[in-house]
């Protein structure tokens, strides 16, 4: 946990999935390059200022997400 009581940003896809499972929805500045986000439920997530170069979103759901 960081000083604000939030978990640090995930550094890989498994970490992101784990945080999503426990209800985390705020990931500003997330940087996961060359990741396949297919079939992830990212609706309503804050992904602002993220770096997703060469990432694939396939059928990932992004409704209402901040990108």
TAPECOR-V867846 format. One record per helix or strand of 3 or more residues. SS is the DSSP state (H for helix, E for strand). FROM is the first residue (numbers start at 1). TO is the last residue. Records with the same first field share a line. If there is no record, write none. Layout:
SS=FROM-TO ; FROM-TO
//
This chain:
H=13-21
//
